[in-house]
Amino acid sequence: MAVAPDFRGRGVGNNVMKAALEEATLRKDRSMILEVIEQNQAALSLYTGLGFHRVRRLVGYEFYPQNAHSHGPDIDRLDDIDPLIVARLIATEGEPDLPWMLMPETMAAATAPFQALHLNEIAFAVVADPNDEKIVIRALLVSKAHRRQGWGSRLLSALEAHFAGRPLVVPAVVPENMAPALFGRVGWQRQTLSQFEMKIDF
């Protein structure tokens, strides 16, 4: 939800959210979840005042080519795979209780220009549009049997090489306790902006 600048401070956001909550109650929904930029104090106050509580912080990571480390001639090569296959793998191999943007149901709806890539059918990535100047990574997955064996680092390095010269970004939809050491180890930076996942139960 967003309110046009000229109409902010007039209670528009509050009224819209109250209507949405009332409709959810009539539908007999059990809860409502949203994400809000942590640094947006006005929005935080709005949602808190309506009864939403913070569930967790969501963060993002980014990589810029000028920070690149040297890739040797034996760098891993990525191959294409159907994004739907990756969505199914997230359902069976992914972490439980993922934010909605990372859930397999969300990934299953990915269509062109989304592209999915794999590394030896062990590590997987989904990017929003491989032709963009900045590559937005929507999902990363390493199969359970191969975790803590360096495949995450290899996947990120392979993505750097595959999209050589272009920045890579993981949006702020990742729970902050999910693999922070992985990104730091390969030279990715945590983004300045973060989000709170917030929830209200009916």
Backbone as a printed PyTorch tensor [residue, N CA C, xyz], in Angstrom:
tensor([[[  0.8400,  -1.1870,   0.0000],
         [  0.0000,   0.0000,   0.0000],
         [  0.8780,   1.2400,   0.0000]],

        [[  0.4450,   2.2320,  -0.7490],
         [  1.1430,   3.5150,  -0.7480],
         [  0.1040,   4.6260,  -0.8570]],

        [[  0.4080,   5.7610,  -0.2630],
         [ -0.4620,   6.9320,  -0.3330],
         [  0.2930,   8.0190,  -1.0930]],

        [[ -0.3510,   8.6130,  -2.0940],
         [  0.2860,   9.6820,  -2.8760],
         [  0.7210,  10.8110,  -1.9450]],

        [[  1.9030,  11.3970,  -2.2050],
         [  2.4440,  12.4260,  -1.2990],
         [  1.4730,  13.5440,  -0.9530]],

        [[  0.6950,  14.0090,  -1.9080],
         [ -0.2160,  15.1360,  -1.6530],
         [ -1.3460,  14.7880,  -0.6870]],

        [[ -1.5590,  13.4980,  -0.4360],
         [ -2.6820,  13.0800,   0.4120],
         [ -2.2240,  12.4690,   1.7400]],

        [[ -0.9230,  12.5060,   1.9980],
         [ -0.4310,  11.9550,   3.2540],
         [ -0.7790,  12.8720,   4.4260]],

        [[ -0.8950,  12.2670,   5.5930],
         [ -1.2060,  13.0370,   6.7910],
         [ -2.6770,  13.3700,   6.9410]],

        [[ -3.5340,  12.7710,   6.1100],
         [ -4.9690,  13.0460,   6.1630],
         [ -5.7810,  11.8360,   6.6400]],

        [[ -5.0970,  10.7820,   7.0620],
         [ -5.7980,   9.5950,   7.5380],
         [ -6.2190,   8.6310,   6.4480]],

        [[ -5.7500,   8.8600,   5.2120],
         [ -6.1320,   7.9920,   4.1070],
         [ -5.6390,   6.5650,   4.3410]],

        [[ -4.3690,   6.4280,   4.6990],
         [ -3.8080,   5.1000,   4.9350],
         [ -4.5420,   4.3740,   6.0480]],

        [[ -4.8620,   5.0860,   7.1140],
         [ -5.5740,   4.4950,   8.2360],
         [ -6.9490,   3.9840,   7.7930]],

        [[ -7.6550,   4.7820,   7.0040],
         [ -8.9820,   4.3910,   6.5370],
         [ -8.9210,   3.1840,   5.6050]],

        [[ -7.9470,   3.1700,   4.7200],
         [ -7.8020,   2.0460,   3.7860],
         [ -7.5120,   0.7580,   4.5560]],

        [[ -6.6020,   0.8330,   5.5210],
         [ -6.2580,  -0.3590,   6.2900],
         [ -7.4220,  -0.8450,   7.1340]],

        [[ -8.1800,   0.0790,   7.7250],
         [ -9.3410,  -0.3280,   8.5110],
         [-10.3610,  -1.0510,   7.6400]],

        [[-10.5670,  -0.5450,   6.4300],
         [-11.4920,  -1.2070,   5.5000],
         [-10.9860,  -2.6000,   5.1340]],

        [[ -9.6820,  -2.7180,   4.8940],
         [ -9.1020,  -4.0180,   4.5430],
         [ -9.2410,  -5.0070,   5.6990]],

        [[ -9.0280,  -4.5380,   6.9210],
         [ -9.1550,  -5.3960,   8.0940],
         [-10.6120,  -5.8220,   8.3080]],

        [[-11.5280,  -4.9140,   8.0840],
         [-12.9490,  -5.2480,   8.2290],
         [-13.3640,  -6.3060,   7.2070]],

        [[-12.9010,  -6.1420,   5.9760],
         [-13.2210,  -7.1160,   4.9350],
         [-12.6160,  -8.4820,   5.2660]],

        [[-11.3930,  -8.4800,   5.7980],
         [-10.7490,  -9.7410,   6.1790],
         [-11.5320, -10.4400,   7.2790]],

        [[-12.0460,  -9.6610,   8.2250],
         [-12.8470, -10.2310,   9.3090],
         [-14.1330, -10.8430,   8.7640]],

        [[-14.7770, -10.1470,   7.8230],
         [-16.0070, -10.6710,   7.2200],
         [-15.7460, -11.9570,   6.4350]],

        [[-14.5680, -12.0610,   5.8440],
         [-14.2030, -13.2860,   5.1080],
         [-13.8470, -14.4230,   6.0590]],

        [[-13.7590, -14.0890,   7.3570],
         [-13.3280, -15.0370,   8.3900],
         [-11.8680, -15.4390,   8.2170]],

        [[-11.0650, -14.5030,   7.6820],
         [ -9.6220, -14.7190,   7.6610],
         [ -9.1170, -14.8130,   9.0980]],

        [[ -8.0480, -15.5530,   9.2940],
         [ -7.5070, -15.7300,  10.6420],
         [ -6.4060, -14.7300,  10.9770]],

        [[ -5.7530, -14.2040,   9.9470],
         [ -4.6640, -13.2590,  10.2070],
         [ -4.3640, -12.4730,   8.9420]],

        [[ -3.5750, -11.4120,   9.0950],
         [ -3.0920, -10.6280,   7.9610],
         [ -1.6170, -10.3410,   8.1990]],

        [[ -0.8330, -10.4730,   7.1550],
         [  0.6140, -10.2570,   7.2330],
         [  0.9960,  -9.1770,   6.2320]],

        [[  1.9410,  -8.3380,   6.6020],
         [  2.4620,  -7.3240,   5.6840],
         [  3.9400,  -7.1020,   5.9650]],

        [[  4.5940,  -6.4680,   5.0300],
         [  5.9750,  -6.0120,   5.2470],
         [  6.0060,  -4.5000,   5.1610]],

        [[  6.8350,  -3.8990,   5.9940],
         [  6.9600,  -2.4440,   6.0000],
         [  8.4370,  -2.0970,   6.1410]],

        [[  8.8870,  -1.0780,   5.4130],
         [ 10.2700,  -0.6190,   5.5230],
         [ 10.5320,  -0.2050,   6.9740]],

        [[ 11.5410,  -0.7860,   7.5680],
         [ 11.8450,  -0.5160,   8.9770],
         [ 12.0900,   0.9650,   9.2310]],

        [[ 12.6890,   1.6470,   8.2710],
         [ 13.0390,   3.0480,   8.4490],
         [ 11.8500,   3.9960,   8.2140]],

        [[ 10.6980,   3.4600,   7.8230],
         [  9.5110,   4.2670,   7.5720],
         [  8.6970,   4.3680,   8.8670]],

        [[  9.0510,   5.3330,   9.6970],
         [  8.4390,   5.4450,  11.0170],
         [  6.9430,   5.7390,  10.9500]],

        [[  6.5150,   6.5180,   9.9620],
         [  5.0920,   6.8440,   9.8420],
         [  4.2750,   5.5780,   9.5780]],

        [[  4.7500,   4.7410,   8.6700],
         [  4.0320,   3.5070,   8.3590],
         [  4.0550,   2.5460,   9.5450]],

        [[  5.1990,   2.4650,  10.2140],
         [  5.3000,   1.6100,  11.3980],
         [  4.2780,   2.0200,  12.4470]],

        [[  4.1710,   3.3140,  12.6780],
         [  3.2160,   3.8210,  13.6700],
         [  1.7820,   3.4960,  13.2610]],

        [[  1.4940,   3.6250,  11.9580],
         [  0.1570,   3.3170,  11.4550],
         [ -0.2050,   1.8730,  11.7510]],

        [[  0.6620,   0.9470,  11.3430],
         [  0.3460,  -0.4690,  11.4960],
         [  0.3170,  -0.8890,  12.9670]],

        [[  1.2390,  -0.3620,  13.7540],
         [  1.2410,  -0.6830,  15.1800],
         [ -0.0430,  -0.1920,  15.8420]],

        [[ -0.4750,   1.0040,  15.4660],
         [ -1.7050,   1.5580,  16.0220],
         [ -2.9390,   0.7550,  15.6640]],

        [[ -2.8780,   0.0240,  14.5480],
         [ -4.0080,  -0.7960,  14.1240],
         [ -3.9770,  -2.1890,  14.7440]],

        [[ -2.9130,  -2.4880,  15.4940],
         [ -2.8400,  -3.7760,  16.1790],
         [ -1.8560,  -4.7780,  15.6090]],

        [[ -1.1150,  -4.3910,  14.5580],
         [ -0.0930,  -5.2940,  14.0220],
         [  1.0920,  -5.3690,  14.9780]],

        [[  1.7190,  -6.5380,  15.0580],
         [  2.9340,  -6.6770,  15.8600],
         [  4.0730,  -7.1800,  14.9710]],

        [[  5.2990,  -6.8640,  15.3650],
         [  6.4710,  -7.2570,  14.5890],
         [  6.7430,  -8.7470,  14.7650]],

        [[  6.9670,  -9.4150,  13.6540],
         [  7.2830, -10.8380,  13.6800],
         [  8.7880, -11.0440,  13.5620]],

        [[  9.4110, -10.4040,  12.5810],
         [ 10.8520, -10.5680,  12.3670],
         [ 11.3350,  -9.4890,  11.4160]],

        [[ 12.6460,  -9.3140,  11.3940],
         [ 13.2870,  -8.3640,  10.4890],
         [ 13.7040,  -9.1090,   9.2250]],

        [[ 13.4630,  -8.4720,   8.0840],
         [ 13.8540,  -9.0200,   6.7910],
         [ 14.9370,  -8.1340,   6.1900]],

        [[ 15.9850,  -8.7420,   5.6750],
         [ 17.1250,  -7.9850,   5.1630],
         [ 17.4340,  -8.4000,   3.7270]],

        [[ 18.2540,  -7.6110,   3.0770],
         [ 18.6800,  -7.9030,   1.7160],
         [ 20.1880,  -7.7660,   1.5970]],

        [[ 20.7170,  -8.2360,   0.4900],
         [ 22.1630,  -8.2130,   0.2530],
         [ 22.4270,  -7.7590,  -1.1760]],

        [[ 23.6250,  -7.2130,  -1.3950],
         [ 23.9590,  -6.7440,  -2.7360],
         [ 25.4370,  -6.9560,  -3.0130]],

        [[ 25.7140,  -7.0890,  -4.2870],
         [ 27.0780,  -7.3050,  -4.7550],
         [ 27.3240,  -6.4010,  -5.9550]],

        [[ 28.4350,  -5.6920,  -5.9220],
         [ 28.7910,  -4.8150,  -7.0330],
         [ 30.0940,  -5.2870,  -7.6550]],

        [[ 30.1910,  -5.2560,  -8.9930],
         [ 31.3610,  -5.8070,  -9.6820],
         [ 32.6900,  -5.2280,  -9.2170]],

        [[ 32.6890,  -3.9510,  -8.7590],
         [ 33.9690,  -3.3750,  -8.3330],
         [ 34.5070,  -4.0510,  -7.0800]],

        [[ 33.6150,  -4.7890,  -6.3840],
         [ 34.0490,  -5.5330,  -5.2070],
         [ 34.3950,  -6.9720,  -5.5330]],

        [[ 34.4060,  -7.2950,  -6.8160],
         [ 34.5590,  -8.6830,  -7.2280],
         [ 35.9320,  -9.2280,  -6.8660]],

        [[ 35.9240, -10.4820,  -6.4640],
         [ 37.1830, -11.1850,  -6.2990],
         [ 37.4850, -11.9210,  -7.6000]],

        [[ 38.7170, -12.2880,  -7.7980],
         [ 39.1230, -12.9060,  -9.0620],
         [ 38.5750, -14.3240,  -9.1760]],

        [[ 37.9580, -14.6320, -10.3060],
         [ 37.4520, -15.9760, -10.5650],
         [ 38.4720, -16.7220, -11.4190]],

        [[ 38.8150, -17.9150, -10.9800],
         [ 39.7540, -18.7330, -11.7300],
         [ 39.0920, -19.3770, -12.9290]],

        [[ 39.8800, -20.0730, -13.7390],
         [ 39.3430, -20.7110, -14.9500],
         [ 38.3810, -21.8550, -14.6360]],

        [[ 38.3960, -22.3680, -13.3980],
         [ 37.5570, -23.5040, -13.0450],
         [ 36.2440, -23.0710, -12.3900]],

        [[ 35.8210, -21.8440, -12.6380],
         [ 34.5840, -21.3490, -12.0470],
         [ 33.4140, -22.2130, -12.5170]],

        [[ 32.4900, -22.4670, -11.6210],
         [ 31.3330, -23.3030, -11.9420],
         [ 30.4490, -22.6560, -13.0020]],

        [[ 29.8480, -23.4820, -13.8390],
         [ 28.9460, -22.9980, -14.8750],
         [ 27.5090, -23.2880, -14.4840]],

        [[ 26.6400, -22.3230, -14.6830],
         [ 25.2270, -22.4740, -14.3710],
         [ 24.4500, -22.9080, -15.6070]],

        [[ 23.4460, -23.7320, -15.3970],
         [ 22.5790, -24.1880, -16.4840],
         [ 21.1380, -23.8130, -16.1670]],

        [[ 20.3360, -23.6780, -17.2220],
         [ 18.9190, -23.3320, -17.0680],
         [ 18.1270, -24.5040, -16.5130]],

        [[ 17.0540, -24.1580, -15.7940],
         [ 16.1180, -25.1450, -15.2820],
         [ 14.7510, -24.4700, -15.2050]],

        [[ 13.7010, -25.2280, -15.2730],
         [ 12.3490, -24.6840, -15.1960],
         [ 12.1200, -24.0920, -13.7940]],

        [[ 11.6980, -22.8350, -13.7040],
         [ 11.4350, -22.2410, -12.3870],
         [ 10.4380, -23.0390, -11.5520]],

        [[  9.4990, -23.7280, -12.1980],
         [  8.5260, -24.5220, -11.4590],
         [  9.1950, -25.6670, -10.7100]],

        [[ 10.2510, -26.2190, -11.2900],
         [ 11.0000, -27.2850, -10.6030],
         [ 11.6340, -26.7270,  -9.3380]],

        [[ 12.1750, -25.5160,  -9.4360],
         [ 12.7890, -24.8890,  -8.2560],
         [ 11.7240, -24.6130,  -7.1960]],

        [[ 10.5480, -24.1660,  -7.6180],
         [  9.4560, -23.9340,  -6.6680],
         [  9.1160, -25.2170,  -5.9180]],

        [[  9.0530, -26.3250,  -6.6360],
         [  8.7530, -27.6100,  -5.9920],
         [  9.8640, -28.0160,  -5.0270]],

        [[ 11.1020, -27.7310,  -5.4020],
         [ 12.2190, -28.0490,  -4.5130],
         [ 12.1830, -27.1930,  -3.2450]],

        [[ 11.7790, -25.9270,  -3.3980],
         [ 11.6480, -25.0680,  -2.2190],
         [ 10.6050, -25.6530,  -1.2710]],

        [[  9.5400, -26.2360,  -1.8300],
         [  8.4880, -26.8300,  -1.0100],
         [  9.0080, -28.0080,  -0.1950]],

        [[  9.9340, -28.7730,  -0.7570],
         [ 10.4240, -29.9730,  -0.0640],
         [ 11.7620, -29.7620,   0.6310]],

        [[ 12.5910, -28.8510,   0.0970],
         [ 13.9430, -28.6760,   0.6190],
         [ 14.1640, -27.3370,   1.3130]],

        [[ 13.2320, -26.4130,   1.1540],
         [ 13.4060, -25.0860,   1.7300],
         [ 13.1430, -25.0450,   3.2210]],

        [[ 13.4670, -23.9070,   3.8230],
         [ 13.2240, -23.7190,   5.2470],
         [ 11.7210, -23.5820,   5.5030]],

        [[ 11.2710, -24.0000,   6.6800],
         [  9.8600, -23.7970,   7.0090],
         [  9.5790, -22.3280,   7.3300]],

        [[  8.3340, -21.9360,   7.2380],
         [  7.9010, -20.5920,   7.6450],
         [  8.6580, -19.4920,   6.9080]],

        [[  8.7370, -19.6090,   5.5990],
         [  9.3870, -18.5760,   4.7960],
         [  8.4590, -17.3640,   4.6520]],

        [[  9.0250, -16.1590,   4.4850],
         [  8.1890, -15.0090,   4.1310],
         [  7.4590, -15.2970,   2.8180]],

        [[  6.2990, -14.6620,   2.6350],
         [  5.4650, -15.0110,   1.4820],
         [  6.1610, -14.8030,   0.1440]],

        [[  7.0780, -13.8270,   0.0700],
         [  7.7700, -13.5770,  -1.1960],
         [  8.7120, -14.7250,  -1.5770]],

        [[  9.0800, -15.5530,  -0.5890],
         [  9.9960, -16.6600,  -0.8490],
         [  9.3060, -18.0130,  -0.8340]],

        [[  8.0130, -18.0260,  -0.5640],
         [  7.2890, -19.2890,  -0.4630],
         [  7.1980, -19.9880,  -1.8190]],

        [[  7.1290, -21.3240,  -1.8090],
         [  7.0420, -22.0450,  -3.0900],
         [  5.8250, -21.6530,  -3.9100]],

        [[  4.7090, -21.3110,  -3.2410],
         [  3.5250, -20.8980,  -3.9830],
         [  3.7890, -19.6270,  -4.7830]],

        [[  4.5740, -18.7060,  -4.2160],
         [  4.9250, -17.4840,  -4.9240],
         [  5.8540, -17.7970,  -6.0870]],

        [[  6.8570, -18.6290,  -5.8280],
         [  7.8030, -18.9870,  -6.8820],
         [  7.1290, -19.7590,  -8.0100]],

        [[  6.1000, -20.5330,  -7.6840],
         [  5.4190, -21.3250,  -8.7030],
         [  4.7140, -20.4410,  -9.7280]],

        [[  4.4390, -19.2000,  -9.3540],
         [  3.7690, -18.2720, -10.2710],
         [  4.7470, -17.5210, -11.1620]],

        [[  6.0350, -17.7870, -11.0110],
         [  7.0500, -17.0690, -11.7900],
         [  6.9790, -17.4660, -13.2620]],

        [[  6.8310, -16.4710, -14.1140],
         [  6.8300, -16.7030, -15.5600],
         [  7.8540, -15.7730, -16.2050]],

        [[  8.0690, -15.9360, -17.4950],
         [  9.0350, -15.0950, -18.2060],
         [  8.7260, -13.6200, -17.9290]],

        [[  9.7770, -12.8090, -17.6960],
         [ 11.1920, -13.0660, -17.9620],
         [ 11.9730, -13.7230, -16.8100]],

        [[ 11.3020, -14.2500, -15.7830],
         [ 12.0260, -14.9590, -14.7250],
         [ 12.8780, -16.0710, -15.3390]],

        [[ 14.0350, -16.3010, -14.7230],
         [ 14.9130, -17.3670, -15.1780],
         [ 15.4220, -18.1280, -13.9580]],

        [[ 15.4290, -19.4470, -14.0480],
         [ 15.9850, -20.2850, -12.9860],
         [ 17.2590, -20.9410, -13.4930]],

        [[ 18.2320, -21.0430, -12.6140],
         [ 19.5340, -21.6140, -12.9480],
         [ 19.9190, -22.6350, -11.8860]],

        [[ 20.7200, -23.6130, -12.2760],
         [ 21.1610, -24.5980, -11.2870],
         [ 22.6450, -24.8860, -11.4400]],

        [[ 23.2150, -25.3510, -10.3590],
         [ 24.6170, -25.7480, -10.3100],
         [ 24.6490, -27.2210,  -9.9300]],

        [[ 24.9000, -28.0660, -10.9090],
         [ 24.9880, -29.5140, -10.7060],
         [ 23.7330, -30.1090, -10.0680]],

        [[ 22.5790, -29.4600, -10.2630],
         [ 21.3100, -29.9000,  -9.6720],
         [ 21.4050, -30.0350,  -8.1590]],

        [[ 22.2700, -29.2070,  -7.5640],
         [ 22.4610, -29.1830,  -6.1150],
         [ 22.1020, -27.8100,  -5.5560]],

        [[ 22.5030, -26.7590,  -6.2580],
         [ 22.2290, -25.3870,  -5.8300],
         [ 21.4460, -24.6840,  -6.9330]],

        [[ 20.4980, -23.8370,  -6.5120],
         [ 19.5500, -23.2520,  -7.4670],
         [ 19.3510, -21.7650,  -7.1800]],

        [[ 19.0580, -21.0190,  -8.2420],
         [ 18.7620, -19.5880,  -8.1140],
         [ 17.6590, -19.2340,  -9.0950]],

        [[ 16.8220, -18.2670,  -8.6950],
         [ 15.8020, -17.7190,  -9.5850],
         [ 16.0330, -16.2200,  -9.6610]],

        [[ 16.1610, -15.6920, -10.8880],
         [ 16.3610, -14.2570, -11.0710],
         [ 15.1430, -13.6710, -11.7750]],

        [[ 14.8420, -12.4060, -11.4670],
         [ 13.6240, -11.7770, -11.9810],
         [ 13.6810, -11.5220, -13.4830]],

        [[ 14.8190, -11.0560, -13.9790],
         [ 14.9690, -10.7880, -15.4060],
         [ 16.4540, -10.8050, -15.7320]],

        [[ 16.9270, -11.7980, -16.4630],
         [ 18.3560, -11.9110, -16.7580],
         [ 18.8890, -10.8070, -17.6650]],

        [[ 17.9890,  -9.9870, -18.2350],
         [ 18.4280,  -8.9210, -19.1330],
         [ 18.5030,  -7.5580, -18.4620]],

        [[ 18.1060,  -7.4590, -17.2020],
         [ 18.1700,  -6.1860, -16.4910],
         [ 19.6130,  -5.7430, -16.2580]],

        [[ 19.8000,  -4.4320, -16.0870],
         [ 21.1270,  -3.9120, -15.7670],
         [ 21.5490,  -4.3370, -14.3650]],

        [[ 20.5950,  -4.4790, -13.4600],
         [ 20.8520,  -4.9910, -12.1180],
         [ 20.0620,  -6.2890, -11.9670]],

        [[ 20.7350,  -7.3530, -11.6120],
         [ 20.1050,  -8.6640, -11.5220],
         [ 19.4900,  -8.8490, -10.1330]],

        [[ 18.1800,  -9.0140, -10.1040],
         [ 17.4640,  -9.2250,  -8.8470],
         [ 17.2590, -10.7220,  -8.6460]],

        [[ 17.8240, -11.2380,  -7.5720],
         [ 17.7290, -12.6600,  -7.2600],
         [ 16.5270, -12.8720,  -6.3500]],

        [[ 15.5850, -13.6630,  -6.8090],
         [ 14.3420, -13.8640,  -6.0700],
         [ 14.3800, -15.0940,  -5.1700]],

        [[ 15.2590, -16.0350,  -5.4510],
         [ 15.3400, -17.2360,  -4.6160],
         [ 16.7070, -17.8720,  -4.7570]],

        [[ 17.1690, -18.4420,  -3.6500],
         [ 18.4080, -19.2260,  -3.6160],
         [ 18.1220, -20.4890,  -2.8100]],

        [[ 18.6390, -21.6080,  -3.2560],
         [ 18.3930, -22.8660,  -2.5480],
         [ 19.5610, -23.8140,  -2.7560]],

        [[ 19.9890, -24.4320,  -1.6690],
         [ 20.9390, -25.5490,  -1.7240],
         [ 20.2220, -26.7520,  -1.1300]],

        [[ 20.2690, -27.8840,  -1.8120],
         [ 19.5730, -29.0770,  -1.3200],
         [ 20.0930, -29.4480,   0.0640]],

        [[ 19.2120, -29.9840,   0.8880],
         [ 19.5370, -30.2500,   2.2920],
         [ 20.7590, -31.1430,   2.4540]],

        [[ 20.8940, -32.1330,   1.5950],
         [ 21.9920, -33.0940,   1.7280],
         [ 23.3530, -32.4760,   1.4440]],

        [[ 23.3880, -31.2740,   0.8460],
         [ 24.6570, -30.6760,   0.4460],
         [ 24.9400, -29.3490,   1.1640]],

        [[ 24.2160, -29.0540,   2.2100],
         [ 24.4590, -27.8100,   2.9350],
         [ 25.7130, -27.9170,   3.7960]],

        [[ 26.2960, -26.7440,   4.0610],
         [ 27.5310, -26.6380,   4.8430],
         [ 28.7010, -27.3540,   4.1630]],

        [[ 28.6470, -27.4060,   2.8330],
         [ 29.7330, -28.0080,   2.0560],
         [ 30.2790, -27.0280,   1.0230]],

        [[ 29.9310, -25.7640,   1.1520],
         [ 30.4650, -24.7480,   0.2500],
         [ 29.6460, -24.4910,  -0.9970]],

        [[ 28.4960, -25.1500,  -1.1390],
         [ 27.7050, -24.9790,  -2.3650],
         [ 27.0580, -23.6060,  -2.4460]],

        [[ 26.7070, -23.0340,  -1.3050],
         [ 26.1350, -21.6910,  -1.3240],
         [ 27.1250, -20.6740,  -1.8540]],

        [[ 28.3590, -20.7520,  -1.3790],
         [ 29.4110, -19.8480,  -1.8570],
         [ 29.6820, -20.0680,  -3.3400]],

        [[ 29.7190, -21.3230,  -3.7460],
         [ 29.9630, -21.6330,  -5.1560],
         [ 28.8420, -21.0770,  -6.0360]],

        [[ 27.6030, -21.1680,  -5.5410],
         [ 26.4750, -20.6480,  -6.3130],
         [ 26.5680, -19.1400,  -6.4850]],

        [[ 26.8760, -18.4290,  -5.3960],
         [ 26.9880, -16.9730,  -5.5010],
         [ 28.1380, -16.5680,  -6.4210]],

        [[ 29.2560, -17.2690,  -6.3140],
         [ 30.3910, -16.9740,  -7.2020],
         [ 30.0380, -17.2600,  -8.6560]],

        [[ 29.2940, -18.3290,  -8.8810],
         [ 28.8800, -18.6620, -10.2430],
         [ 27.9240, -17.6090, -10.7960]],

        [[ 27.0530, -17.0840,  -9.9430],
         [ 26.1430, -16.0150, -10.3790],
         [ 26.9280, -14.7510, -10.7290]],

        [[ 27.9480, -14.4260,  -9.9210],
         [ 28.7890, -13.2620, -10.2220],
         [ 29.4350, -13.4020, -11.5960]],

        [[ 29.9360, -14.6010, -11.8890],
         [ 30.5920, -14.8300, -13.1710],
         [ 29.5800, -14.8720, -14.3160]],

        [[ 28.4380, -15.4860, -14.0790],
         [ 27.4120, -15.6340, -15.1200],
         [ 26.8860, -14.2800, -15.5710]],

        [[ 26.7270, -13.3710, -14.6120],
         [ 26.2330, -12.0250, -14.9230],
         [ 27.3620, -11.0030, -14.7840]],

        [[ 28.5020, -11.3570, -15.2860],
         [ 29.7230, -10.5660, -15.1250],
         [ 29.5060,  -9.0970, -15.4920]],

        [[ 29.9760,  -8.2220, -14.6010],
         [ 29.8960,  -6.7900, -14.8540],
         [ 28.6200,  -6.1380, -14.3800]],

        [[ 27.6520,  -6.9470, -13.9210],
         [ 26.3810,  -6.3750, -13.4660],
         [ 26.2000,  -6.5640, -11.9600]],

        [[ 25.5980,  -5.5820, -11.2980],
         [ 25.3220,  -5.7370,  -9.8690],
         [ 24.2840,  -6.8280,  -9.6470]],

        [[ 24.3820,  -7.4700,  -8.5000],
         [ 23.4200,  -8.4840,  -8.0880],
         [ 22.7860,  -8.0360,  -6.7810]],

        [[ 21.4920,  -8.2660,  -6.6430],
         [ 20.8240,  -7.8510,  -5.4100],
         [ 19.8200,  -8.9030,  -4.9780]],

        [[ 19.8200,  -9.1860,  -3.6860],
         [ 18.7920, -10.0010,  -3.0460],
         [ 17.9180,  -9.0250,  -2.2730]],

        [[ 16.6380,  -8.8540,  -2.6300],
         [ 15.7920,  -7.8640,  -1.9540],
         [ 15.6470,  -8.1570,  -0.4610]],

        [[ 15.1900,  -7.1500,   0.2610],
         [ 15.0530,  -7.2630,   1.7240],
         [ 13.8180,  -8.0720,   2.0850]],

        [[ 13.8520,  -9.3540,   1.7350],
         [ 12.7700, -10.2790,   2.0700],
         [ 13.3200, -11.5220,   2.7640]],

        [[ 14.5960, -11.4760,   3.1780],
         [ 15.2620, -12.6280,   3.7770],
         [ 15.3060, -12.4660,   5.2960]],

        [[ 14.7960, -13.4200,   6.0790],
         [ 14.9310, -13.3230,   7.5320],
         [ 16.3890, -13.1240,   7.9200]],

        [[ 16.6460, -12.1960,   8.8410],
         [ 18.0250, -11.8010,   9.1230],
         [ 18.8760, -12.9330,   9.6950]],

        [[ 18.2470, -13.9750,  10.2220],
         [ 19.0220, -15.0900,  10.7730],
         [ 19.2720, -16.1940,   9.7460]],

        [[ 18.8900, -15.9600,   8.4880],
         [ 19.0420, -16.9750,   7.4580],
         [ 20.3130, -16.7280,   6.6430]],

        [[ 21.3440, -17.4890,   6.9150],
         [ 22.5990, -17.4880,   6.1380],
         [ 23.3260, -16.1590,   6.0600]],

        [[ 23.3820, -15.3360,   7.1400],
         [ 24.1240, -14.0740,   7.0290],
         [ 25.6190, -14.2870,   6.8070]],

        [[ 26.1730, -15.3580,   7.3800],
         [ 27.6100, -15.6120,   7.2250],
         [ 27.9580, -15.9430,   5.7850]],

        [[ 27.0470, -16.6000,   5.0730],
         [ 27.3000, -16.9550,   3.6760],
         [ 27.5750, -15.7150,   2.8470]],

        [[ 26.7080, -14.7180,   2.9310],
         [ 26.8630, -13.5210,   2.1210],
         [ 28.1230, -12.7470,   2.5100]],

        [[ 28.3790, -12.6500,   3.8000],
         [ 29.5760, -11.9390,   4.2410],
         [ 30.8500, -12.6200,   3.7850]],

        [[ 30.8200, -13.9460,   3.7500],
         [ 32.0170, -14.7080,   3.3960],
         [ 32.4420, -14.4720,   1.9540]],

        [[ 31.4970, -14.2060,   1.0730],
         [ 31.8400, -14.0300,  -0.3430],
         [ 31.8380, -12.5620,  -0.7590]],

        [[ 31.7940, -11.6570,   0.2290],
         [ 31.9760, -10.2410,  -0.0760],
         [ 30.7250,  -9.4680,  -0.4270]],

        [[ 29.5470, -10.0500,  -0.1790],
         [ 28.3070,  -9.3150,  -0.3970],
         [ 28.0340,  -8.4260,   0.8030]],

        [[ 27.3950,  -7.2780,   0.5480],
         [ 27.0880,  -6.3310,   1.6130],
         [ 25.6090,  -6.3830,   1.9650]],

        [[ 25.3230,  -6.2220,   3.2510],
         [ 23.9220,  -6.1350,   3.6720],
         [ 23.3880,  -4.7610,   3.2820]],

        [[ 22.1700,  -4.7100,   2.7370],
         [ 21.5770,  -3.4580,   2.3200],
         [ 21.2490,  -2.5630,   3.5160]],

        [[ 21.2480,  -1.2680,   3.2600],
         [ 20.9400,  -0.3060,   4.3220],
         [ 19.4830,  -0.4100,   4.7470]],

        [[ 18.5770,  -0.5170,   3.7840],
         [ 17.1550,  -0.6350,   4.1020],
         [ 16.8090,  -2.0610,   4.5220]],

        [[ 15.9100,  -2.1710,   5.4740],
         [ 15.4200,  -3.4680,   5.9190],
         [ 13.9120,  -3.3560,   6.1040]],

        [[ 13.2690,  -4.4860,   6.3450],
         [ 11.8240,  -4.5020,   6.5270],
         [ 11.4600,  -5.2250,   7.8150]],

        [[ 10.2910,  -4.9020,   8.3410],
         [  9.6920,  -5.7230,   9.3800],
         [  8.5340,  -6.4900,   8.7660]],

        [[  8.4900,  -7.7760,   9.0330],
         [  7.2790,  -8.5240,   8.7550],
         [  6.3590,  -8.3170,   9.9550]],

        [[  5.1190,  -7.9120,   9.7050],
         [  4.1870,  -7.6310,  10.7710],
         [  2.9260,  -8.4490,  10.5660]],

        [[  2.2410,  -8.7470,  11.6750],
         [  1.0840,  -9.6400,  11.6110],
         [  0.0130,  -9.1760,  12.5950]],

        [[ -1.2290,  -9.4110,  12.2270],
         [ -2.3460,  -9.2060,  13.1310],
         [ -3.2390, -10.4410,  13.0560]],

        [[ -3.6710, -10.9430,  14.2050],
         [ -4.5720, -12.0890,  14.2690],
         [ -5.9800, -11.6090,  14.5830]],

        [[ -6.9560, -12.2980,  14.0110],
         [ -8.3460, -11.9300,  14.2400],
         [ -9.0060, -12.8930,  15.2250]]])
